[in-house]
């Protein structure tokens, strides 16, 4: 028998049909979102969006289901009756306002031109002032849950975005009968039943020790925010691996599957990946590396880690503490450089060599020794998620001269993301959480061997790869098997359906010592620009960002 996992990413969605007895991947299909990432203007609109906005069209998610599921059934020659269940995973926090029946507000003709009526994608960072308010009020009130998030709530998280809607578009907030994670919304569309999952509520919506923050806390943020949970959300959360419901007749028509097919509770792309390693025990950190990197780790006890995105009981594996941290820009940084900062002659050389531009840049950068390019960069082109938790920070490259070439900068950008990863690992270990095994998953590890070797050298650790190039979708399919009752729990599913690749990246001794010195300089820049105050070096980035925002406002 089989299950299907659907992975909703930043640019596209993927369905994977998996054999449940051993995790064999039988068929897959990808569908790109029609409107992609909406960060310039709304579909059909002419007015530019402000800086740091990132929206999506929820109808694109439904189109993924309609296109990919029938495709994998046809490829595999599998009948509807042979599918035991469906699971989904999603980038998070990605959230949207809807009516009580789940209709997205952006579908309403009279609201379609208001950007707050659309999905706010995970990398929507325009809510940073509202995250600052959430953190300030929590510190003033001594809210105990704040330490569970490393002392700061991110602009990416649920209530930062919800508060932005209330503050900037109160009419949208009033019309929104539900505020919901896109992960839960698509499960709602599949089943016809609204459910909320424990993972996103715990990591992205401050749900700790059985409840959300108090009504008094929300009222302190804004009087009209006091009842946000009871009026627009739900206090009933379902554990990971639970059955959210059965496939509705409408969704069965979209997919070609049987009505009533079990649908698993929603999950997050990073968190659903950990069981794909074949183990759910403590000590294994999984780096899910794509446009951003999300780090997940299971621990035996409760620890407070600086700048972690959260620690949640049952957030990754039921009955255990799950930890999350990450970097808000990794693959996005490399893509930005290749798209906007590389001379055309490199494209010509890449074409002549039969390589794409990233492959050619990596080939040229691999010819260098560590430190040979004389550059050092900060990996904050999309802000800092961990450990500084500050979306207002920006990128930096030190050491450029007239001799600097594109491959030099490309390698420096690869290296700086590895330095950022090391900061995160050291923060965990200094807090009493050992990282005994490091595993890489996601789209980047298979595409960029140079990147993975640099990580091994900078971290001075072996890096294993998961056995699947489609790990989030496989993890979703594993949870579908649990929801369908094929396996009693995710640990059993992991043992049968997961596993690691034979490929292991090992550190090169002479590179380790070179990177050790460079990493210390990185830490100096990290603290100088990331920890210093408004009137010191750290304020430079904030003032430059504010100047950019004012310039865009003036031209709008």
C-alpha positions in Angstrom: 0.0 0.0 0.0 1.0 3.7 -0.4 0.7 7.1 1.0 1.1 10.6 -0.6 3.1 13.5 0.9 2.5 17.0 -0.4 5.3 19.5 0.3 4.3 23.1 -0.1 7.5 25.2 -0.6 8.2 28.8 -1.3 8.0 28.7 -5.1 6.1 25.4 -5.8 4.4 22.3 -4.4 5.5 18.7 -4.8 3.6 15.4 -4.3 5.4 12.2 -3.6 3.8 8.8 -3.7 5.6 6.4 -1.3 5.4 2.7 -0.5 4.6 2.4 3.2 6.4 -0.9 3.9 9.9 0.5 3.2 9.6 4.2 2.2 10.4 3.6 -1.5 9.6 6.7 -3.6 7.5 5.6 -6.5 6.5 8.8 -8.3 6.7 12.5 -7.8 5.3 15.7 -9.5 5.9 19.4 -9.1 3.6 22.3 -9.8 4.9 25.9 -9.6 2.7 28.5 -8.0 1.1 30.6 -10.7 1.7 33.9 -8.8 4.9 32.7 -7.1 6.1 35.0 -4.4 4.2 38.3 -4.6 6.8 40.9 -3.5 6.5 43.6 -6.1 2.7 44.2 -6.7 -0.5 42.3 -6.3 -1.7 40.2 -9.3 -3.5 42.6 -11.6 -2.4 45.6 -9.5 -0.2 48.5 -10.4 0.8 49.9 -7.0 4.2 48.6 -5.7 4.3 46.8 -2.4 6.4 48.3 0.3 9.8 46.8 1.2 10.0 43.5 3.0 6.6 42.3 1.9 6.1 38.7 0.7 2.7 37.5 -0.1 1.1 34.5 -1.9 -2.2 33.5 -3.6 -3.9 30.6 -1.6 -5.5 29.4 -4.8 -2.0 28.4 -6.0 -2.0 25.8 -3.2 -5.2 24.2 -4.4 -3.8 24.1 -7.9 -0.8 22.1 -6.6 -3.2 19.4 -5.2 -5.2 19.3 -8.5 -2.2 18.9 -10.7 0.3 16.8 -8.7 -1.8 14.1 -7.1 -3.4 12.8 -10.3 0.0 13.0 -11.9 1.7 10.7 -9.3 -1.2 8.2 -9.5 -0.9 8.0 -13.2 2.9 7.7 -13.2 2.8 4.9 -10.6 -0.2 3.1 -12.1 -1.7 3.0 -8.6 -5.5 3.0 -8.0 -7.3 5.2 -5.5 -8.0 2.2 -3.3 -4.3 1.5 -2.8 -3.7 4.9 -1.1 -3.8 4.7 2.6 -3.5 8.4 3.4 -2.3 11.9 2.6 0.0 14.1 4.6 1.1 17.7 4.0 3.9 19.9 5.1 4.2 23.7 4.6 6.6 26.6 4.9 5.8 28.4 8.2 4.7 30.8 9.5 2.6 31.4 6.4 -0.8 32.7 7.3 -3.9 34.2 5.9 -7.3 35.8 6.9 -10.5 34.0 5.9 -14.2 33.9 6.4 -15.7 31.4 8.8 -16.1 28.9 6.0 -12.4 29.1 5.0 -12.9 31.5 2.0 -9.7 33.6 1.8 -10.4 37.3 2.0 -8.3 37.9 -1.1 -11.0 36.1 -3.1 -13.6 38.8 -2.2 -13.8 41.3 -5.0 -14.0 44.3 -2.7 -10.9 43.2 -0.8 -8.7 41.9 -3.5 -6.7 45.1 -3.9 -5.8 45.2 -0.2 -2.5 43.4 0.4 -3.4 42.5 3.9 -6.2 40.2 2.5 -3.6 37.9 0.9 -1.4 35.2 2.4 1.6 36.5 4.3 4.5 34.2 3.4 7.0 33.0 5.9 9.6 35.5 4.7 7.2 38.5 5.0 9.3 40.7 7.2 7.3 43.9 7.2 5.9 43.0 10.6 9.2 43.7 12.4 7.8 46.8 14.3 5.0 44.6 15.5 7.4 41.9 16.6 9.3 44.6 18.5 6.1 45.5 20.3 5.3 41.9 21.1 8.8 41.5 22.6 8.8 44.8 24.5 5.5 44.2 26.1 6.4 40.6 27.0 9.6 41.7 28.7 7.8 44.5 30.6 5.1 42.0 31.8 7.6 39.3 32.6 5.8 36.8 30.3 7.3 33.3 31.1 6.8 32.0 27.6 9.3 34.4 26.0 12.3 32.4 27.1 11.0 29.5 25.2 11.7 31.4 22.0 15.2 32.5 22.8 14.0 35.8 24.3 12.6 37.2 21.1 9.6 36.6 18.8 10.4 37.0 15.1 8.6 39.1 12.5 8.0 35.9 10.7 5.7 34.5 13.4 2.0 34.4 13.5 1.0 37.1 16.0 3.5 39.6 14.5 1.7 39.3 11.2 -1.8 39.3 12.8 -1.0 42.4 14.8 0.3 44.1 11.6 -3.1 43.4 10.0 -5.0 44.9 12.9 -2.7 48.0 13.1 -2.4 48.7 9.4 -5.7 47.4 8.0 -8.3 47.2 10.8 -11.1 46.7 8.2 -9.4 43.5 7.1 -8.9 42.4 10.7 -12.6 42.9 11.4 -13.7 41.0 8.3 -11.4 38.1 9.1 -13.4 35.5 11.0 -10.5 33.2 11.0 -6.7 33.8 11.0 -5.0 30.5 10.1 -1.7 28.9 9.1 -1.7 28.0 5.4 -0.7 24.5 6.5 -4.0 24.1 8.4 -5.9 25.9 5.7 -5.0 23.5 2.9 -5.9 20.5 5.2 -9.2 22.3 5.7 -9.7 22.4 1.9 -8.9 18.7 1.7 -11.2 17.6 4.5 -13.8 20.3 4.8 -12.9 20.3 8.5 -11.0 23.1 10.2 -8.2 21.8 12.4 -5.1 23.3 14.0 -1.8 21.5 14.5 0.4 21.5 17.6 3.6 22.2 15.7 2.8 25.6 14.1 0.9 26.7 17.2 3.8 25.9 19.4 6.7 27.3 17.3 4.9 30.1 15.5 2.0 31.2 17.8 3.5 31.2 21.3 1.5 28.2 22.5 3.3 26.8 25.6 2.3 24.6 28.5 -1.2 23.9 27.1 -2.3 27.4 26.2 -1.7 30.6 24.3 -0.6 33.8 26.1 -3.3 35.4 28.3 -6.1 37.7 27.1 -4.5 40.4 29.3 -1.3 40.2 27.4 -2.9 40.5 24.0 -5.0 43.4 25.3 -1.7 45.1 26.3 -0.6 44.9 22.7 -3.8 46.4 21.4 -7.3 46.6 23.0 -8.9 45.0 19.9 -6.4 42.2 20.0 -7.5 40.8 23.4 -9.7 38.1 22.0 -7.7 37.2 18.9 -7.4 33.5 20.0 -11.0 32.9 20.9 -12.5 34.9 18.1 -10.3 34.1 15.2 -8.3 30.9 16.0 -8.9 27.8 18.1 -7.6 26.5 21.3 -8.0 22.8 20.3 -4.8 21.5 18.8 -4.2 18.1 17.3 -0.9 16.2 17.8 1.4 15.3 14.9 0.5 12.1 13.2 -3.2 12.4 14.1 -6.0 12.1 11.6 -7.4 15.5 10.7 -10.3 14.0 8.8 -11.2 12.2 5.6 -10.9 13.5 2.1 -14.0 15.4 1.1 -16.0 14.6 -2.0 -14.8 17.9 -3.6 -11.1 17.1 -2.9 -11.6 13.5 -4.0 -12.7 15.0 -7.3 -9.6 17.2 -7.5 -7.3 14.3 -6.8 -8.8 11.1 -8.2 -8.6 9.6 -4.7 -11.4 7.9 -2.7 -13.6 10.1 -0.5 -12.8 9.5 3.1 -9.1 8.8 2.5 -7.3 9.7 5.8 -5.6 13.1 5.8 -2.9 13.7 8.5 -2.8 16.8 10.7 -0.7 19.6 9.1 3.0 19.8 9.7 6.0 22.2 9.0 8.5 21.3 6.2 11.5 21.4 8.5 9.9 19.5 11.4 8.4 16.8 9.3 11.9 16.1 7.9 13.6 14.9 11.1 12.0 11.4 11.0 13.2 10.9 7.5 16.7 10.4 9.0 15.4 7.0 10.3 15.7 8.1 13.9 13.7 10.5 16.2 16.2 10.3 19.1 18.0 13.2 20.8 21.3 14.7 19.5 20.6 14.6 15.8 20.3 18.1 14.3 18.8 18.2 10.8 19.6 21.3 8.7 16.8 21.7 6.1 18.6 23.8 3.5 16.7 25.6 0.8 15.8 29.3 0.3 16.4 29.5 4.0 17.7 26.9 6.5 15.7 25.6 9.4 17.5 23.5 12.1 15.5 21.0 14.2 16.7 18.9 17.1 15.0 16.7 19.6 16.2 17.0 23.2 15.5 15.0 26.4 14.9 18.0 28.6 13.9 21.7 28.6 16.7 24.1 27.9 16.8 27.8 27.1 18.9 28.6 24.0 19.7 32.1 22.9 17.9 33.1 19.7 16.2 29.7 19.1 12.9 29.9 17.2 11.3 27.8 19.9 11.2 24.7 22.1 7.9 22.9 22.1 6.9 19.7 23.9 5.6 17.4 21.1 6.5 20.0 18.4 8.5 17.5 16.3 7.9 14.1 18.0 5.1 13.5 20.4 6.3 13.2 24.0 9.7 14.9 23.5 10.9 18.5 23.4 11.6 19.7 19.9 14.0 22.6 19.2 14.0 24.9 16.2 16.5 27.5 15.0 17.5 28.7 11.5 18.8 31.2 9.0 16.3 33.3 7.1 18.4 33.5 4.0 20.7 30.8 2.5 19.7 29.7 -1.0 18.0 33.0 -1.5 21.3 34.7 -1.0 23.1 32.7 -3.7 20.1 33.2 -6.0 20.1 36.9 -5.5 23.8 37.1 -6.3 23.5 35.0 -9.4 20.5 36.9 -10.7 21.6 40.5 -9.9 25.4 40.7 -9.5 27.1 38.5 -11.9 28.5 39.9 -15.2 27.0 38.5 -18.4 30.3 37.0 -19.5 29.9 34.4 -16.7 26.6 33.3 -18.2 28.4 32.8 -21.5 31.2 30.8 -19.9 28.7 28.7 -18.0 26.8 27.9 -21.2 30.0 27.0 -23.0 30.9 24.7 -20.2 27.4 23.1 -20.2 26.7 24.3 -16.7 24.1 26.5 -15.1 25.4 29.7 -13.6 25.5 28.3 -10.0 27.4 25.3 -11.2 30.0 27.4 -13.0 30.5 29.8 -10.1 30.9 26.8 -7.8 33.4 25.2 -10.2 35.5 28.4 -10.2 35.2 29.0 -6.5 36.3 25.5 -5.7 39.7 26.2 -7.1 40.4 28.6 -4.2 41.9 27.8 -0.8 40.0 29.1 2.3 40.7 32.8 2.7 42.3 33.2 -0.7 39.7 35.6 -1.9 40.3 37.9 1.1 36.6 38.4 1.8 34.3 38.0 4.8 30.5 38.4 4.6 27.6 38.5 7.0 24.7 36.3 5.9 21.9 38.7 6.7 20.6 39.7 3.3 17.2 38.5 4.5 17.7 39.5 8.2 18.8 37.2 11.0 16.6 34.5 12.4 19.0 32.9 14.9 20.5 33.9 17.2 20.0 37.6 16.9 16.3 37.4 15.8 16.3 40.7 13.9 14.8 41.1 10.5 16.1 44.7 10.4 19.7 43.5 9.9 21.2 43.4 6.4 24.1 41.9 4.5 27.8 43.0 4.6 30.9 42.1 2.6 34.3 43.2 3.8 37.6 43.1 1.9 36.6 43.8 -1.7 39.2 45.4 -4.0 39.4 46.1 -7.7 40.8 42.5 -8.0 37.7 40.9 -6.5 35.8 38.7 -9.0 32.3 37.1 -9.0 33.6 33.7 -7.9 35.3 35.3 -4.9 32.1 36.8 -3.7 30.1 33.7 -4.5 32.4 31.6 -2.3 32.4 34.2 0.5 28.6 34.0 0.5 28.6 30.2 0.7 31.1 30.5 3.6 29.2 33.1 5.6 26.1 30.9 5.7 28.3 28.1 7.2 29.6 30.6 9.8 26.0 31.5 10.7 25.2 27.8 11.1 28.2 27.4 13.5 26.9 30.2 15.6 23.6 28.4 16.0 25.2 25.0 16.8 27.5 26.6 19.4 24.5 28.3 21.0 22.8 25.0 21.5 25.8 23.2 22.9 26.6 26.1 25.3 23.0 25.7 26.6 23.5 22.0 27.4 22.1 20.5 24.2 24.8 18.4 22.5 24.7 18.0 18.7 26.1 14.5 18.2 25.1 14.0 14.5 24.6 16.6 11.8 22.3 15.8 8.9 21.6 17.9 5.8 18.4 17.8 3.9 16.4 20.0 1.5 17.2 21.2 -2.0 20.7 22.6 -1.6 22.8 19.6 -0.4 22.4 17.6 -3.6 22.9 20.6 -5.9 26.0 22.2 -4.4 28.7 19.8 -3.2 31.1 22.7 -2.7 28.7 24.3 -0.2 28.5 21.0 1.8 32.3 20.6 1.9 32.6 24.2 3.1 30.1 23.4 5.9 32.0 20.4 6.9 35.2 22.4 7.1 33.8 25.4 8.9 31.9 23.3 11.4 34.7 20.7 11.7 32.1 17.9 11.7 30.9 15.1 9.5 27.7 16.0 7.6 25.4 13.1 6.6 22.7 13.5 4.0 19.2 12.1 4.2 18.5 9.2 1.9 15.8 11.2 0.0 16.2 14.3 -2.2 12.5 15.0 -1.4 12.7 14.7 2.4 9.8 17.0 3.5 7.4 15.2 1.1 8.6 11.8 2.4 8.2 13.0 6.0 4.6 14.1 5.2 3.9 10.7 3.6 5.3 9.0 6.8 2.9 11.0 9.0 0.1 10.0 6.6 1.0 6.4 7.3 0.7 7.1 11.1 -2.6 8.9 10.6 -3.9 6.0 8.6 -3.0 3.5 11.3 -0.4 1.7 9.2 2.2 2.5 11.9 1.5 3.1 15.6 3.7 6.2 15.8 6.2 8.2 13.9 9.2 6.4 15.5 8.0 3.1 14.0 7.4 4.8 10.7 10.9 6.4 10.8 12.6 3.1 11.3 10.8 1.5 8.3 10.5 4.4 5.9 13.5 6.6 6.7 17.3 6.4 6.5 20.5 8.2 5.6 22.5 8.4 2.3 25.9 6.7 2.0 27.3 10.1 1.2 29.1 11.8 4.0 31.1 15.1 3.9 34.1 15.0 6.2 36.2 18.0 7.2 39.6 18.6 5.5 42.2 19.2 8.3 44.1 22.1 6.6 40.9 23.9 5.8 39.6 23.6 9.3 42.4 25.6 10.8 42.1 28.3 8.1 38.4 28.6 8.7 38.8 28.7 12.5 40.6 32.1 12.1 38.0 33.4 9.6 35.2 32.3 11.9 36.6 34.3 14.8 36.6 37.4 12.5 33.1 36.6 11.5 32.0 36.5 15.1 33.6 39.9 15.6 31.6 41.4 12.8 28.5 39.4 13.9 28.6 41.0 17.4 29.7 44.4 16.2 26.8 44.9 13.8 24.3 42.5 15.4 24.6 43.3 19.1 25.7 46.9 19.3 23.2 49.6 19.9 21.3 52.1 17.8 24.1 54.7 18.0 26.9 52.2 17.4 27.8 50.0 14.4 24.6 48.1 14.6 22.6 51.2 14.0 24.2 51.7 10.6 22.2 48.8 9.0 19.0 50.0 10.6 19.4 53.6 9.4 20.3 52.4 5.9 17.2 50.2 5.8 15.0 53.0 7.0 16.4 55.3 4.3 15.5 52.7 1.7 12.0 52.4 3.0 11.5 56.2 3.0 12.9 56.3 -0.6 10.4 53.7 -1.7 7.5 55.5 0.1 8.5 58.7 -1.7 8.5 57.0 -5.1 5.2 55.2 -4.6 
